[in-house]
Structure formats: C-alpha cells, structure tokens
C-alpha cells in the first residue's frame, strides 16, 4: 500500500522476523522511504543472536518519517 501511495506510515509494535521485513525495507528505500526501529535506528540483519526484530516504523518518505517520530515522542511510547 505504501508503494501505491495509499498509506504513508506503518507502525509495528510486536515482533517480526528478519525475513518479514528485509524485502519490504528494500522496496521502501527504493522510493525514498524506509524502516527504522522505534528508537530511530536502522535495522541490522544477520548481526544478532536472534532473527526476531523488535517494533518498527515503516515510512513512505522523509516527511512521513518526521511525522511518525514526532507522534511517537508525543505519545510517550518511547519513554
């Protein structure tokens, strides 16, 4: 839906596996979007003891990223 311009932000607060996110992240990055941890850090693949990811924010573009992280900060989710 992001690639088609139907949504701008997708928050995920529950675990996923690396294989659930890697290809979607690549597609989002190809259109100027991305996928970051809830703390704003890039995902690392094959660098941990587990293949499980924590929560994340996927965003369509840099403006959506800004809005998403402002909303997280205001909601207290990151505290």
Secondary structure in CASP SS format (residue, H / E / C, confidence):
PFRMAT SS
TARGET T0000
AUTHOR 0000-0000-0000
METHOD secondary structure of the structure
MODEL  1
X C 1.00
X C 1.00
X C 1.00
X C 1.00
X C 1.00
X C 1.00
X C 1.00
X C 1.00
X E 1.00
X E 1.00
X E 1.00
X E 1.00
X C 1.00
X C 1.00
X C 1.00
X E 1.00
X E 1.00
X H 1.00
X H 1.00
X H 1.00
X H 1.00
X H 1.00
X H 1.00
X H 1.00
X H 1.00
X H 1.00
X H 1.00
X H 1.00
X H 1.00
X H 1.00
X C 1.00
X C 1.00
X C 1.00
X E 1.00
X E 1.00
X E 1.00
X E 1.00
X C 1.00
X C 1.00
X C 1.00
X C 1.00
X E 1.00
X C 1.00
X C 1.00
X C 1.00
X C 1.00
X C 1.00
X C 1.00
X C 1.00
X C 1.00
X C 1.00
X E 1.00
X E 1.00
X C 1.00
X C 1.00
X E 1.00
X E 1.00
X E 1.00
X E 1.00
X C 1.00
X C 1.00
X H 1.00
X H 1.00
X H 1.00
X H 1.00
X H 1.00
X H 1.00
X H 1.00
X H 1.00
X H 1.00
X H 1.00
X H 1.00
X H 1.00
X H 1.00
X H 1.00
X C 1.00
X C 1.00
X C 1.00
X C 1.00
END
